[in-house]
């Protein structure tokens, strides 16, 4: 699963990466956690005729998807991740996969290698970023939940897939990465049905990311500085996990 990530790129870089994205300036964020607002990119409502810029907008949503049919969020788990393999058919994500696919900009994400209890070793945090630097776009889903009094909350989740060989020694899941050449197809919910974009829901190539061991400061949401990404020395090399973890993606914060 993906439980923490960062977005530290400038607004100007994001506008360029997303081909003319309509976006206000915002501060660098080094420790984005569930329930916090996250930036998502959605398909826009149409640019003026003759414009050569992509038709995209940036909005803020709460990280943790709540389906529209949920009556009381307090009785429903907070869905920060959605398994891409089952997202088309699962009731919690079916409507969002069909109508509200989004892109979630990131500079990278954090993951924890958790040794077996028998080993007695503590978990080790890793900062996982593109090997060439820059911005990545996670595949995401968006849903608007409405309360009985008519108030609305926009919510979102990150789609995950099986980890590639470069990440599997740390965790068995990783975010789905959408490449720039596929942005328009992924965001086009009018003509592209879920079955027509399912080929995008695959692990990124093995050498795309690099994993940097970092301190456990990232465990605390209150820690928000760039020092979270400073490397630390790890004595033992990683070993590939022996079995997968069950139940990716469901965390309750109520």
Phi, psi and omega per residue, in radians:
X1 nan 2.946 3.074
X2 -2.077 1.911 -3.050
X3 -1.918 -0.187 3.057
X4 -2.615 2.524 3.023
X5 -2.623 3.110 -3.105
X6 -2.367 2.656 3.031
X7 -2.433 1.770 -3.037
X8 -2.062 0.015 3.129
X9 -1.241 2.741 -3.135
X10 -1.313 2.790 3.092
X11 -1.076 -0.647 3.131
X12 -1.090 -0.738 3.121
X13 -1.137 -0.661 3.116
X14 -1.165 -0.713 3.114
X15 -1.052 -0.729 3.135
X16 -1.203 -0.756 -3.092
X17 -1.078 -0.662 -3.115
X18 -1.745 0.369 2.997
X19 0.998 1.090 3.052
X20 1.478 0.544 -3.138
X21 -1.023 2.383 3.064
X22 -1.390 1.851 -2.957
X23 -2.634 2.335 3.024
X24 -1.468 2.853 3.087
X25 -1.185 2.633 -3.141
X26 -2.656 2.770 -3.117
X27 -1.393 2.750 3.045
X28 -1.150 2.460 3.137
X29 -2.234 2.081 -3.033
X30 -1.745 -0.123 -3.060
X31 -2.635 1.279 -3.118
X32 -1.447 2.197 -3.021
X33 -2.127 2.794 3.088
X34 -0.927 2.561 -3.103
X35 1.402 -0.214 3.113
X36 -1.425 2.777 3.058
X37 -1.180 2.412 3.050
X38 -2.226 2.640 3.118
X39 -1.469 2.283 3.043
X40 -2.255 2.647 3.129
X41 -1.887 2.253 -3.121
X42 -2.171 2.862 3.042
X43 -1.208 2.411 -3.073
X44 -1.451 -2.917 -3.074
X45 -1.858 0.244 3.096
X46 1.864 2.149 3.081
X47 -1.563 2.968 3.114
X48 -1.095 2.590 -3.141
X49 -1.035 2.328 3.135
X50 1.682 -0.167 3.124
X51 -1.232 2.423 3.115
X52 -1.769 0.213 3.114
X53 -1.624 2.616 3.094
X54 -1.161 2.594 -3.090
X55 -1.609 1.492 -3.067
X56 -2.431 2.603 3.098
X57 -2.266 2.703 3.054
X58 -1.903 2.344 3.095
X59 -2.378 2.836 3.076
X60 -1.790 2.379 3.063
X61 -2.338 2.815 3.038
X62 -1.378 2.314 3.113
X63 -1.340 1.906 -3.090
X64 2.418 1.717 -2.997
X65 -1.342 2.340 3.017
X66 -2.101 1.984 3.134
X67 -1.027 2.636 -3.087
X68 -1.080 -0.469 -3.064
X69 -1.456 -0.080 3.124
X70 -1.221 2.276 -3.130
X71 -1.424 -0.761 -3.102
X72 -2.371 1.917 -3.124
X73 -1.008 -0.420 3.133
X74 -1.156 -0.340 3.128
X75 -1.791 0.227 -3.062
X76 -2.315 2.391 3.140
X77 -1.161 2.570 3.103
X78 -1.385 2.073 -3.050
X79 -1.689 1.670 -3.140
X80 -1.471 -0.438 3.116
X81 -2.225 2.713 3.032
X82 -2.273 2.229 3.101
X83 -1.204 2.102 -3.079
X84 -1.101 -0.531 -3.081
X85 -1.154 -0.450 -3.083
X86 -2.095 0.081 -3.011
X87 -1.175 -0.519 -3.115
X88 -1.182 -0.659 -3.055
X89 -1.747 -0.278 -3.068
X90 -1.319 2.343 -3.041
X91 -0.993 -0.636 -3.080
X92 -1.154 -0.463 -3.018
X93 -2.100 -0.136 -3.007
X94 -0.989 -0.851 -3.098
X95 -1.165 -0.719 -3.139
X96 -1.154 -0.670 3.092
X97 -1.091 -0.569 -3.123
X98 -1.455 -0.654 -2.944
X99 -2.082 -0.331 -2.974
X100 -2.437 1.024 3.040
X101 -1.435 2.407 -3.084
X102 -2.351 2.967 2.994
X103 -1.968 2.444 -3.128
X104 -2.053 1.860 -3.115
X105 -1.182 2.489 3.109
X106 -2.674 2.693 2.989
X107 -1.625 -0.209 -3.124
X108 2.738 -3.101 -3.135
X109 -2.462 2.849 3.113
X110 -1.821 2.515 3.037
X111 -2.500 2.723 -3.085
X112 -2.044 2.226 2.966
X113 -1.516 2.124 -3.067
X114 -2.009 1.755 3.111
X115 -1.089 2.845 3.106
X116 -1.099 2.671 3.120
X117 -1.062 -0.572 -3.119
X118 -1.118 -0.477 -3.091
X119 -1.266 -0.457 -3.097
X120 1.299 0.075 -3.126
X121 -1.481 2.509 3.116
X122 -1.339 2.768 3.039
X123 -1.085 2.616 3.119
X124 -2.114 2.195 3.121
X125 -1.485 2.564 3.091
X126 -2.283 2.431 2.978
X127 -1.691 2.038 -3.038
X128 -1.930 2.012 -3.025
X129 -2.311 2.809 3.074
X130 -1.040 2.352 -3.104
X131 -1.050 -0.544 3.140
X132 -1.651 0.100 -3.111
X133 1.339 -2.997 3.081
X134 1.559 -2.738 -3.015
X135 -1.920 2.570 2.975
X136 -2.133 2.798 3.085
X137 -2.107 1.963 3.039
X138 -1.313 2.519 2.961
X139 -1.252 2.286 -3.106
X140 -2.374 2.924 3.078
X141 -2.230 2.568 -3.118
X142 -2.232 2.483 3.097
X143 -2.525 2.467 3.083
X144 -1.838 2.125 3.123
X145 -1.786 2.333 -3.119
X146 -1.989 2.299 3.115
X147 -1.500 3.018 -3.122
X148 -1.114 -0.481 -3.120
X149 -1.510 0.057 3.082
X150 1.649 -0.131 3.107
X151 -1.267 2.620 -3.073
X152 -2.171 2.568 3.076
X153 -2.286 2.117 3.052
X154 -1.432 2.265 -3.065
X155 -2.275 2.798 -3.107
X156 -2.632 2.828 3.117
X157 -2.457 2.723 3.099
X158 -1.730 2.285 3.068
X159 -1.386 2.375 3.131
X160 -2.081 2.817 3.106
X161 -2.463 3.085 3.087
X162 -1.082 2.452 -3.139
X163 -1.175 2.499 3.019
X164 -1.350 3.102 -3.053
X165 -1.150 -0.367 3.121
X166 -1.350 -0.351 -3.083
X167 -1.973 -0.359 -2.980
X168 -1.086 -0.395 3.083
X169 -1.238 -0.325 3.120
X170 -1.671 -0.830 -3.096
X171 -2.702 2.734 -3.090
X172 -1.554 -0.047 3.098
X173 -2.210 2.769 3.073
X174 -2.690 2.779 3.096
X175 -1.142 2.591 2.983
X176 -1.323 2.270 3.126
X177 -1.819 2.202 3.061
X178 -1.741 2.179 -3.132
X179 -1.370 2.665 -3.109
X180 -0.916 -0.643 -3.119
X181 -1.199 -0.217 3.140
X182 -1.902 0.043 -3.107
X183 -0.968 -0.886 -3.048
X184 -1.098 -0.713 -3.136
X185 -1.158 -0.715 -3.136
X186 -1.162 -0.712 -3.089
X187 -1.371 -0.298 -3.077
X188 -1.388 1.592 3.137
X189 -1.567 -0.055 3.134
X190 -1.451 -0.716 -3.087
X191 -1.999 -0.275 -3.098
X192 -1.861 1.825 3.102
X193 -1.309 2.810 -3.106
X194 -0.893 -0.725 -3.115
X195 -1.126 -0.336 -3.114
X196 -1.565 -0.147 3.097
X197 -2.092 0.110 -3.091
X198 -1.117 -0.405 3.121
X199 -1.162 -0.302 3.124
X200 -1.409 -0.240 -3.034
X201 -1.574 1.140 -3.095
X202 -2.372 2.797 3.120
X203 -1.102 2.512 3.060
X204 -1.234 2.839 -3.090
X205 -1.023 2.659 -2.964
X206 -1.026 -0.584 -3.062
X207 -1.686 0.215 -3.086
X208 -1.214 -0.740 -3.091
X209 -1.818 2.741 2.896
X210 -2.150 2.482 -3.089
X211 -1.897 2.115 -3.078
X212 -1.973 2.084 3.098
X213 -1.141 2.335 -3.127
X214 -2.302 3.006 -3.097
X215 -1.289 3.017 3.137
X216 -1.449 0.170 3.094
X217 -1.021 -0.530 -3.103
X218 -1.149 -0.295 3.134
X219 -1.100 -0.484 -3.091
X220 -1.720 2.162 -3.109
X221 -1.061 -0.508 -3.105
X222 -1.182 -0.353 3.104
X223 -1.443 2.067 -2.989
X224 -2.356 0.267 -3.068
X225 -1.673 2.950 -3.137
X226 -1.125 -0.298 3.117
X227 -1.127 -0.286 3.094
X228 -1.050 -0.429 -3.069
X229 -1.781 0.140 3.095
X230 -1.263 2.325 -3.097
X231 -1.146 2.627 2.995
X232 -2.212 2.835 -3.133
X233 -1.512 2.309 3.080
X234 -1.961 2.209 -3.051
X235 -1.299 -0.770 -3.061
X236 -1.786 2.386 3.095
X237 -1.221 2.747 3.133
X238 -1.263 2.612 3.015
X239 -2.119 2.524 3.141
X240 -1.078 2.452 3.135
X241 -1.135 2.558 -3.107
X242 -1.451 -0.462 3.141
X243 -2.642 2.780 -3.117
X244 -1.372 2.689 3.038
X245 -1.500 2.432 3.112
X246 -1.383 2.749 2.902
X247 1.118 1.081 3.091
X248 -1.271 2.338 2.838
X249 1.865 -0.163 -3.056
X250 -1.908 2.027 3.081
X251 -2.284 2.371 3.116
X252 -1.899 2.249 3.123
X253 -2.036 0.295 3.104
X254 -1.767 nan nan
